[in-house]
Amino acid sequence: MPPPAGQNPNDAVVKQIQAAWDEAQMQLQVLREQVDHLTNLAQTKVASNLLERDMDRAYRDLGEAVWAEVSKGRLQLGNNLTTVRKSLEVVTQKIQAQNASINDLLAEGAEIAKRLQEKMSAASKSVAPALKKR
């Protein structure tokens, strides 16, 4: 399309370039705003996750403290917490049994290592005189 009379063809090209530049700057501004918004959203989510983790830790600590008091007989749980108490007792017994099993396995391993050491020591003693005879 030819430029209107009295107008330089370069002026029309410059106006098109300027319009495209202005449009690109507007799109960039919108993109920056979206990135800022998403950054704020992500930071808020991270902060929320940290607070939830802190809350979980606080509940765990509270539960452990309460259970310690219940186990020592210093605190009585209400009837509505009977199932929770029984569940904790079962888990506690399982943990104690597992710990005893681990201790037994460790003791058995130590005994096996001791016997192996004694056998190796005895074998090296019987080899030493044979080597001296040569």
C-alpha positions as CSV (number, residue, x, y, z in Angstrom):
1,M,0.0,0.0,0.0
2,P,1.6,3.3,-1.0
3,P,2.0,6.0,1.6
4,P,-0.5,9.0,1.4
5,A,0.6,11.9,-0.7
6,G,3.2,14.1,0.9
7,Q,4.3,11.5,3.4
8,N,7.7,9.9,3.4
9,P,7.6,6.1,3.0
10,N,10.2,5.8,5.8
11,D,7.8,7.6,8.2
12,A,5.2,4.9,7.8
13,V,7.8,2.2,8.5
14,V,9.0,4.1,11.5
15,K,5.4,4.4,12.8
16,Q,4.9,0.6,12.3
17,I,8.1,-0.2,14.2
18,Q,7.2,2.2,17.0
19,A,3.8,0.7,17.3
20,A,5.3,-2.8,17.4
21,W,7.8,-1.6,20.0
22,D,5.1,-0.1,22.2
23,E,3.0,-3.3,21.9
24,A,6.1,-5.4,22.9
25,Q,6.8,-3.2,25.9
26,M,3.1,-3.5,27.1
27,Q,3.3,-7.3,26.7
28,L,6.6,-7.3,28.7
29,Q,5.0,-5.3,31.5
30,V,2.1,-7.7,31.7
31,L,4.5,-10.6,31.8
32,R,6.6,-8.9,34.6
33,E,3.4,-8.4,36.6
34,Q,2.5,-12.1,36.1
35,V,6.0,-13.2,37.1
36,D,5.9,-11.0,40.2
37,H,2.5,-12.4,41.2
38,L,3.6,-16.0,40.7
39,T,6.8,-15.2,42.7
40,N,4.7,-13.8,45.6
41,L,2.4,-16.8,45.4
42,A,5.4,-19.3,45.5
43,Q,7.0,-17.5,48.4
44,T,3.7,-17.5,50.3
45,K,3.3,-21.2,49.6
46,V,6.8,-21.9,50.9
47,A,6.1,-19.9,54.1
48,S,2.9,-21.8,54.5
49,N,4.6,-25.1,54.2
50,L,7.2,-24.1,56.8
51,L,4.5,-23.1,59.2
52,E,2.7,-26.4,58.7
53,R,6.0,-28.3,59.3
54,D,6.4,-26.3,62.5
55,M,2.9,-27.0,63.5
56,D,3.4,-30.7,62.9
57,R,6.6,-30.7,65.0
58,A,4.7,-28.9,67.8
59,Y,1.9,-31.4,67.7
60,R,4.4,-34.3,67.7
61,D,6.3,-32.8,70.7
62,L,3.0,-32.2,72.5
63,G,1.9,-35.8,71.9
64,E,5.2,-37.2,73.1
65,A,5.1,-35.0,76.2
66,V,1.5,-36.1,77.0
67,W,2.3,-39.7,76.3
68,A,5.3,-39.6,78.6
69,E,3.0,-38.2,81.4
70,V,0.3,-40.9,80.7
71,S,3.0,-43.6,80.7
72,K,4.3,-42.4,84.1
73,G,0.7,-42.3,85.5
74,R,0.8,-38.6,86.1
75,L,-1.9,-37.9,83.5
76,Q,-5.2,-39.6,82.8
77,L,-6.7,-39.5,79.4
78,G,-10.4,-39.1,79.0
79,N,-12.7,-42.0,77.8
80,N,-12.9,-40.5,74.3
81,L,-9.1,-41.0,73.9
82,T,-9.1,-44.7,74.9
83,T,-8.5,-45.9,71.4
84,V,-5.6,-43.5,70.9
85,R,-4.1,-44.7,74.2
86,K,-4.5,-48.4,73.2
87,S,-2.9,-47.7,69.8
88,L,0.0,-46.0,71.4
89,E,0.5,-48.9,73.9
90,V,0.5,-51.4,71.0
91,V,3.0,-49.4,69.0
92,T,5.2,-48.8,72.1
93,Q,5.2,-52.6,72.8
94,K,6.1,-53.3,69.1
95,I,9.0,-50.8,69.3
96,Q,10.2,-52.3,72.5
97,A,10.1,-55.8,71.0
98,Q,11.9,-54.7,67.9
99,N,14.6,-53.0,70.0
100,A,15.0,-56.2,72.0
101,S,15.3,-58.1,68.8
102,I,17.9,-55.7,67.5
103,N,19.9,-56.0,70.7
104,D,19.7,-59.8,70.5
105,L,21.0,-59.6,66.9
106,L,23.8,-57.3,67.9
107,A,24.8,-59.6,70.8
108,E,24.7,-62.6,68.5
109,G,26.9,-60.7,65.9
110,A,29.4,-59.8,68.6
111,E,29.5,-63.5,69.7
112,I,30.1,-64.7,66.2
113,A,32.8,-62.1,65.7
114,K,34.5,-63.2,68.9
115,R,34.4,-66.9,67.9
116,L,35.7,-66.0,64.5
117,Q,38.6,-64.0,66.1
118,E,39.4,-66.9,68.4
119,K,39.4,-69.4,65.4
120,M,41.7,-67.1,63.4
121,S,43.9,-66.6,66.4
122,A,44.1,-70.3,67.0
123,A,44.8,-71.0,63.3
124,S,47.6,-68.4,63.2
125,K,49.2,-70.0,66.3
126,S,49.1,-73.5,64.7
127,V,50.7,-72.1,61.5
128,A,53.5,-70.2,63.3
129,P,55.2,-73.4,64.6
130,A,55.0,-75.1,61.2
131,L,56.7,-72.1,59.6
132,K,59.4,-72.1,62.2
133,K,60.3,-75.7,61.4
134,R,61.2,-74.9,57.9
